[in-house]
Amino acid sequence: MPPGSVDARFTLAAERTVLAWIRTALGLLAGGVGLIYVSPEIAHPAIKYTLGIFMVLLGSAVAVTGGLRWRKTTRSMAGHGPMPASTAVFLLIGAIVVLACALVITLALSGV
């Protein structure tokens, strides 16, 4: 292989990973919109809108983070440098867990 080239298997694996990030982002965006416009009434409408907007913002953050990680990963593979750190991944996982807990508590208190 010429210098700077990367095995196609690694390139395709990085591409599948960014597609998984995009699917997750789309799921969060759709969930946020669904929560705001389709969900049954929750005890307080402000909670529903806050959680829905947070889901949309989190989905946007997931899309941006996935794209940036993909770019860093492909550059690292081409330059044989270190792979990107996992800090952003753990922050997003934490945000998703907090969101899930908030949704469960809100729905349980609303009797839905």
URQUISUL-V867528 format. One record per backbone hydrogen bond with DSSP energy under -1.0 kcal/mol. CO is the residue of the C=O (numbers start at 1). NH is the residue of the N-H. If there is no record, write none. Layout:
BEGIN
CO,NH ; CO,NH
END
This chain:
BEGIN
2,5 ; 7,11 ; 8,12 ; 9,13 ; 10,14 ; 11,15 ; 12,16 ; 13,17 ; 14,18 ; 15,19 ; 16,20 ; 17,21 ; 18,22 ; 19,23 ; 20,24 ; 21,25 ; 22,26 ; 23,27 ; 24,28 ; 25,29 ; 26,30 ; 27,31 ; 28,32 ; 29,33 ; 30,34 ; 31,35 ; 32,36 ; 33,37 ; 34,38 ; 34,39 ; 44,47 ; 44,48 ; 45,49 ; 46,50 ; 47,51 ; 48,52 ; 49,53 ; 50,54 ; 51,55 ; 52,56 ; 53,57 ; 54,58 ; 55,59 ; 56,60 ; 57,61 ; 58,62 ; 59,63 ; 60,64 ; 61,65 ; 62,66 ; 63,67 ; 64,68 ; 65,69 ; 66,70 ; 67,71 ; 68,72 ; 69,73 ; 70,74 ; 71,75 ; 72,76 ; 73,77 ; 74,78 ; 75,79 ; 76,81 ; 86,90 ; 87,91 ; 88,92 ; 89,93 ; 90,94 ; 91,95 ; 92,96 ; 93,97 ; 94,98 ; 95,99 ; 96,100 ; 97,101 ; 98,102 ; 99,103 ; 100,104 ; 101,105 ; 102,106 ; 103,107 ; 104,108 ; 105,109 ; 106,110 ; 107,112
END
